[in-house]
Structure formats: C-alpha cells, structure tokens
Amino acid sequence: MGGARLAAVLSVLAIAGAACDGEQGARSVAPTVASTPAPTLTPTPKAAHHTLLAYDRWDPASHVHSIWLTDIVVGGPRRLISAAGDAPAWSPDGRELAFASNLDADCGGCTSLRVISGEGTHSRLLRSDGTNGDPAWSPDGKLIAFVHGPNVTNGPPEIDVIAPDGTGLHRLTPAKRSFGGTLTWAPDSKQLVIDTPDDGLWIIHTDGRALRRLTPAPVFADRTRPGAHARIDSQPIWSRNGKRILFTREDGTDGQPHSTIFSVDVNGGKAHRLTAPTLSADSPALSPDLSTIAFIGATSPSGCFTSALYVMSAEGGGARRISPLYRGAISSPVWSHDGRSIAYAAPPATTQCFTDSPDYDIVALEVSSRSPHTLNQGHSAWEQSYVLRQP
C-alpha cells in the first residue's frame, strides 16, 4: 500500500539516558527503520471508559496491510476489514475511520480513500483516482485532509481536503508544486502543519491561503545522500491552545544522529529547546492537562540499541524514565483521555540485541505506578509503528 504512505517517514531517535531516572550521558546511535503506517487511538462511542486502538497490521504471509482494532484496557484484537487497508484515522467522535484502500483504485499500486464505521458494518468511497493516503480528520469533524498523487510513478503529490460525505473536494497546496507529508490539524480546524519527508515543516490555511515555512529549510550533510542530513525538523504536534508547535529536530552527521524536542510559535520565530543538549529525544506527546510531555529515548550501551519512555515538564526539563528499557525501538506514545496511562508499541521482552524485525507488542503503561501492561503480544508485524491520537 505504498500510495498510502506517499511521504511517511519515521525517524528513529537516540537519547542519552541511564537506567535510573534523570541520568544523562552515554552517546547514542540510532538504527535505521523503514517507513511505517499510522494508526490512531480513540474512545468508543458505546463505552467511553474503554478506548479503541486502530492500527495497520502488515501480514508477511499475504503481503498486505489490514486494519485491526483492540481495546486499550482489555485487549482483544479483531480485524476491522477483510480487504487491504492502510493508515487509519479516527473521526473526532470515534464513530468512523478514514483509511487508504486498494478497493476501487484505478491503477496498479494506486489507493482509494474510504470511510468505514467503527463496527465495520458499512463504508463509503470518497476518492478513487490516483494514490490517496495519510488521511487526517479535522477536530471539528467537517473535513478530511489527505495526500493525493496522480499515480505512483509521476505527477507531484498534493494536499487535498474533502468532506466526510465526499463533497467539497479541493486542493490546498499550489499547483505545479510537490507537497506530500504527514498532516496535523490545528485545534481550531483552520490550519494544518505539513511534515514533509525532506523539506521540514510548513503551515497552510484550510482555504489554501498563506502557505508558509514554519522552520528553516533542512541542511544536508551530503546532498547525494538525502538520509545523511545535518538537520531536519519533523514530528510536529500542536499545543492545545494552538499557539505553539512542538517538533523534533534531528541533527548531527551520518552515523551519529542526535534529536532534540523544540517548541516554536505558530507564527514562526526562534525555536526554543525543551530537552537538554546532552539528551536525544523524539516523538513528543502532550498530556491532556497540558502539563507533561511524554517522549521516546534510546541508548546503545555496548552497541546494543535500547529505548524507553520518558516524561518531562511541558516547559522543558526534568526528564525521567518511566518505562522499562527495551531492546529495540518503541514507537510513538499517546496519552489516555484521563492522563493516567500511555500506550505505545514495544519489542517483546525476549528480543535480543541487533534483532532487525521483531513482532511488536501493544503496551499500556500506568504513569503513576510505572507499571506496563502488555495487551496483544506479537500482534503487530515487523517494522510496525504506532502513531496514536486522542480526539
């Protein structure tokens, strides 16, 4: 389902941390991880005290992605659709999912954009021409933004929006300009930040006006190798008041990357560092009460890559580890609606050093007790990542 990930890029981070909370130090080295899909988290309409996780699971046997659901409290995975599906995104009310599908596609390798109910009982087609993927539902539920490409081999990708009933389709980004990437809505549903794969962060209004760069253009260490960058910004999240954007800045040279979490005013200006220079941090997630940032960090003691979940003040500083250390990369934390737990995907405890493709577990960690609870062991496929969202 390559069309659903026209520009999805997962940066694996490294953080100099220690086995004890608050320790800093060791030089970090991050492994290479492939681009991965983008699942999401939402309360169910019928049981608000439960939370459903929707995720894209790759099946190595059939070589297709499909959408699955699991309850973050009790587990119990179930397949939502039998056909291939990719990059699910919940509606704000938790009743429907937008996703990319190979159903209705008009060319080999192309993908359509569809919406399906959370029960899987009905779905409807929104767009079938070319490639369509990485949908993001506006907080007010009125629009779905997505990446559209004419086909998989030519034509610049663009950012489009459409109403959930299939009306009002229009393009946001300028014609003859390539603009793909993951999309994140402002809380007021009037702007989006575009995380481009190799051109940093941009902001655009929902009527297509005022496309502007939010952070400086990337600096590449070696322009013949785009992956060997010296600085690039990614993984933006909006503050709840919509006035600032948190993001990850990866810098350094090839083989010695270093990532830092920054905050910048939505109108631009100087970015402010939130994590210490001696640390390397990634995947920021803001708690519901706006007081705390969860993020992922990693170290390489004796050459064995390990990662863990950390928290710090929303103003920056005071980082402390709250999860066990895992051999391998854990993925994209998300807070529960009450702020008591954080869900993430993690390599199983039996994973050994230098394991390239473990089957990831779905884990929920209670913040106060620092007690992790594995929901679905080995249910996600190799190189699976979780990018989870609370409506």
C-alpha positions as a printed Julia matrix, in Angstrom:
391×3 Matrix{Float64}:
   0.0     0.0     0.0
   2.77    2.41   -0.93
   0.31    5.09   -2.07
  -0.98    5.48    1.46
   2.44    6.47    2.58
   3.48    8.92   -0.12
   5.69   10.71    2.32
   5.57    8.85    5.64
   8.92    8.99    7.36
   9.69    7.51   10.76
  12.78    8.96   12.43
  14.31    6.64   14.99
  15.78    8.62   17.8
  18.51    8.28   20.2
  18.63    9.64   23.72
  21.5     9.63   26.16
  19.83    8.35   29.26
  20.58    5.92   32.04
  18.81    3.11   33.76
  17.9     5.42   36.62
  15.54    8.38   36.3
  17.1    11.68   35.39
  20.51   10.32   34.46
  22.16   11.61   31.3
  25.25   10.71   29.49
  26.02    7.96   27.04
  26.49    8.74   23.36
  23.55    7.4    21.36
  23.37    5.73   18.0
  20.06    5.2    16.21
  19.36    2.26   13.89
  17.7     2.54   10.51
  13.97    1.83   10.48
  11.7     1.66    7.45
   8.72    3.93    6.81
   5.65    2.66    8.64
   1.88    3.2     8.78
  -0.06    5.49   11.09
  -2.71    4.04   13.42
  -4.75    6.06   15.91
  -6.47    5.94   19.31
 -10.0     6.97   20.27
 -12.71    6.4    22.88
 -15.54    4.19   21.65
 -18.98    5.83   21.41
 -20.73    2.99   23.27
 -18.2     2.56   26.11
 -16.49    5.83   26.89
 -14.43    4.28   29.67
 -12.82    1.97   27.13
 -10.5     3.13   24.38
 -10.13    1.53   20.99
  -6.8     1.45   19.21
  -6.97    1.21   15.42
  -3.79    0.08   13.72
  -2.41   -1.07   10.41
  -1.05   -4.6    10.57
   1.26   -5.97    7.9
   0.77   -9.64    7.15
   4.05  -11.13    5.85
   2.21  -14.19    4.52
  -0.28  -12.34    2.29
   1.92   -9.27    1.8
  -0.93   -6.83    2.52
  -1.8    -4.3     5.22
  -5.14   -4.57    7.0
  -6.84   -2.55    9.74
  -7.31   -4.04   13.19
  -8.86   -2.81   16.45
  -8.02   -3.59   20.04
  -9.3    -2.28   23.37
  -6.52   -0.48   25.23
  -7.93   -1.71   28.57
  -8.68   -5.37   27.92
  -7.02   -6.14   24.58
  -8.92   -8.48   22.27
  -7.71   -7.69   18.73
 -10.16   -8.02   15.85
  -9.8    -7.36   12.15
 -12.0    -4.46   11.02
 -11.92   -5.12    7.28
 -11.06   -8.22    5.26
  -9.68   -6.21    2.32
  -6.34   -4.46    2.35
  -6.38   -1.2     4.3
  -3.8     1.31    5.46
  -3.23    4.43    7.62
  -6.5     4.57    9.63
  -7.57    7.89   11.19
 -10.47    8.22   13.64
 -13.21   10.8    13.32
 -13.38   13.14   16.34
 -16.5    11.4    17.68
 -14.86    7.99   17.44
 -17.57    6.56   15.2
 -15.74    6.27   11.87
 -12.3     5.71   10.39
 -10.85    7.23    7.24
  -8.29    4.98    5.55
  -6.49    4.19    2.3
  -7.59    1.08    0.43
  -6.82   -0.87   -2.72
 -10.56   -1.2    -3.31
 -11.8     0.99   -6.18
  -8.25    2.05   -7.15
  -7.97    2.97  -10.83
  -4.38    1.8   -11.45
  -1.95   -0.85  -10.27
  -0.44    0.26   -6.98
  -2.96    3.11   -6.58
  -5.11    3.56   -3.5
  -8.59    4.94   -2.85
  -9.78    6.96    0.13
 -12.65    5.45    2.1
 -14.51    5.89    5.4
 -15.73    2.94    7.46
 -17.78    2.7    10.64
 -16.04    1.64   13.84
 -18.13   -1.54   13.81
 -17.04   -2.29   10.24
 -20.66   -2.58    9.16
 -20.55   -0.05    6.32
 -18.07    2.01    4.35
 -18.21    4.64    1.62
 -15.86    5.77   -1.12
 -14.52    9.35   -1.07
 -11.91    9.29   -3.87
 -10.6     6.58   -6.19
  -8.34    8.23   -8.79
  -4.55    8.03   -8.39
  -2.97    7.47   -4.99
  -4.65    8.69   -1.82
  -3.31    8.25    1.69
  -2.3     9.58    5.1
  -5.78   10.93    5.95
  -6.21   13.31    8.91
  -9.63   14.26   10.27
 -10.17   17.88   11.34
 -11.02   18.32   15.04
 -14.48   19.71   14.18
 -15.18   16.65   12.02
 -16.03   18.67    8.91
 -13.01   17.88    6.71
 -10.53   15.12    5.96
  -7.11   16.21    4.69
  -5.04   13.69    2.75
  -2.13   13.31    0.34
  -3.11   12.77   -3.3
  -0.89   11.82   -6.23
  -1.94   11.33   -9.87
  -0.39    7.86   -9.81
   2.51    6.01   -8.27
   5.08    6.88  -10.93
   4.66   10.53  -11.9
   2.99   13.79  -11.01
   3.76   15.82   -7.87
   1.87   14.87   -4.69
  -0.51   17.47   -3.29
  -2.52   18.09   -0.12
  -6.29   17.92   -0.65
  -9.32   18.19    1.64
 -12.77   16.65    1.31
 -15.91   16.49    3.45
 -16.68   13.1     5.07
 -19.7    12.73    2.77
 -17.48   13.06   -0.32
 -18.41   16.64   -1.23
 -16.29   19.78   -1.38
 -13.09   18.22   -2.72
 -10.41   20.84   -3.29
  -6.65   21.2    -3.36
  -4.78   23.16   -0.69
  -1.2    23.24   -1.93
  -0.18   25.24   -5.03
  -0.34   23.68   -8.49
   2.96   22.52  -10.01
   4.43   22.29   -6.53
   5.22   18.97   -4.87
   3.84   18.79   -1.33
   3.39   15.46    0.39
   3.82   14.5     4.0
   2.02   13.64    7.2
  -0.66   16.14    8.25
  -1.6    17.53   11.66
  -4.59   19.8    12.24
  -4.68   22.89   14.45
  -7.17   22.64   17.34
  -9.44   25.21   15.65
  -9.57   23.2    12.38
  -8.41   26.25   10.39
  -4.77   25.33    9.71
  -2.58   22.29    9.14
   1.09   21.68    9.64
   2.69   19.58    6.9
   5.6    17.35    7.87
   7.33   16.9     4.52
   9.78   13.99    4.13
  12.76   16.13    3.16
  11.73   19.81    3.39
  10.87   20.44    7.03
   7.63   21.86    8.43
   5.08   24.04    6.61
   1.76   25.59    7.62
  -1.24   26.11    5.35
  -4.73   27.51    5.89
  -7.71   25.3     5.05
  -8.74   27.65    2.25
  -5.29   27.28    0.66
  -4.08   30.75    1.62
  -0.8    31.61    3.29
   1.31   28.54    2.66
   4.46   29.32    4.61
   7.51   27.63    6.02
   7.43   27.16    9.78
  11.02   26.03   10.35
  14.18   26.68    8.31
  14.95   24.54    5.29
  16.88   21.36    6.07
  20.64   21.4     5.98
  22.05   18.3     4.31
  25.46   16.96    5.15
  25.7    15.18    1.81
  23.25   16.17   -0.92
  23.96   12.95   -2.82
  22.53   11.02    0.13
  19.32   12.66    1.47
  19.36   10.43    4.54
  22.73   11.77    5.62
  21.31   15.07    6.82
  22.84   17.52    9.26
  19.49   19.0    10.36
  15.83   18.31    9.59
  12.62   19.03   11.52
   9.73   16.57   11.8
   7.02   15.07   14.03
   5.06   18.25   14.85
   2.25   18.41   17.41
   0.09   21.44   18.22
  -0.2    22.8    21.72
  -3.79   22.58   22.94
  -4.27   26.36   22.65
  -2.97   26.26   19.07
  -0.35   28.96   19.67
   2.77   26.82   19.59
   4.02   23.7    17.82
   6.34   21.11   19.33
   8.6    19.21   16.97
  11.68   17.01   16.75
  14.9    18.34   15.26
  17.42   15.73   14.19
  20.94   16.96   13.58
  24.46   15.62   13.51
  26.28   13.68   10.85
  25.52   10.37    9.23
  26.03    7.58   11.77
  25.9     9.96   14.74
  22.38   11.47   14.73
  21.06   13.49   17.65
  17.44   14.51   18.16
  16.0    17.28   20.32
  12.45   18.4    21.07
  11.8    22.08   20.32
   8.86   24.45   20.59
   8.12   27.29   18.14
   5.41   29.95   17.89
   2.86   29.11   15.2
   3.7    32.4    13.5
   7.38   31.46   13.33
  10.38   32.93   15.06
  13.11   31.36   17.14
  12.6    27.77   18.24
  13.14   27.01   21.92
  14.85   23.85   23.09
  12.8    21.76   25.54
  15.19   18.87   26.13
  18.73   19.1    27.45
  21.61   19.25   24.94
  23.07   16.09   26.44
  19.87   14.16   25.68
  18.41   12.98   22.39
  14.6    12.89   22.32
  11.83   12.05   19.86
   8.06   11.58   19.38
   6.67   14.23   21.79
   3.12   13.7    23.07
   1.36   16.28   25.26
  -0.72   15.11   28.24
  -4.44   16.03   28.36
  -3.87   18.53   31.19
  -1.08   20.19   29.15
   1.44   19.8    31.97
   3.61   16.93   30.75
   5.32   15.75   27.58
   5.94   12.06   27.0
   8.67   11.11   24.55
  10.85    8.23   23.45
  14.56    7.93   24.03
  17.2     5.39   23.14
  20.75    4.45   24.04
  23.32    2.0    22.73
  25.17    0.56   25.71
  27.9    -1.76   24.49
  26.48   -1.37   20.98
  23.08   -2.85   21.93
  20.28   -0.45   20.96
  17.74    0.12   23.74
  14.84    2.55   24.13
  12.39    3.67   26.81
   9.51    6.02   27.54
  10.33    9.32   29.26
   8.29   12.23   30.63
   9.19   15.85   31.35
   7.5    19.17   32.11
   5.69   20.8    29.19
   8.0    23.77   29.7
  11.03   21.52   29.27
  13.49   19.98   31.71
  13.3    17.33   34.41
  13.25   14.37   32.04
  12.82   11.0    33.75
  12.39    7.45   32.52
   9.1     5.76   33.44
   9.17    2.52   31.43
  11.49   -0.47   31.39
  14.36   -0.44   28.92
  13.56   -2.32   25.72
  16.0    -3.9    23.28
  14.96   -2.18   20.07
  12.77    0.83   19.26
   9.47    1.54   20.98
   7.04    3.69   19.0
   5.02    6.89   19.29
   3.42    7.24   22.74
  -0.15    8.51   23.26
  -1.91    9.52   26.45
  -5.24    8.07   27.55
  -8.07   10.6    27.83
  -7.75   10.73   31.65
  -3.96   11.13   31.57
  -3.38    8.06   33.71
  -1.9     5.79   31.07
   0.28    5.95   27.97
   0.0     3.43   25.12
   2.87    2.51   22.82
   4.25   -0.37   20.77
   7.33   -2.16   22.05
   9.58   -5.08   21.13
   8.83   -8.2    23.21
  10.91   -8.79   26.32
  12.62  -11.73   24.61
  14.05   -9.54   21.83
  17.81   -9.8    21.58
  20.35   -7.18   20.54
  20.55   -6.42   16.82
  17.18   -8.04   16.06
  16.04   -6.27   12.89
  12.34   -7.22   12.72
  10.72   -8.24   15.99
   6.95   -8.73   16.32
   5.9    -5.75   18.41
   3.62   -5.89   21.45
   0.92   -3.32   22.23
   1.63   -1.96   25.71
  -0.29    0.33   28.07
   1.71    1.85   30.94
   0.14    3.35   34.08
   2.08    6.56   34.69
   1.79    6.75   38.5
   2.88    3.17   39.17
   5.13    2.91   36.1
   3.56   -0.48   35.53
   3.39   -1.66   31.89
   0.6    -3.99   30.77
   1.02   -5.94   27.54
  -2.29   -6.09   25.67
  -1.51   -8.02   22.49
   1.72   -9.97   22.37
   3.42  -10.14   18.99
   0.29   -8.99   17.2
   1.85   -6.21   15.18
   4.01   -7.12   12.23
   7.69   -6.45   11.69
   8.72   -2.79   11.47
   5.28   -1.75   12.7
   4.91    1.7    14.24
   2.08    3.29   16.2
   1.21    6.95   15.75
  -1.76    7.26   18.08
  -4.22   10.13   18.58
  -6.72   11.13   21.26
  -9.73   13.05   19.91
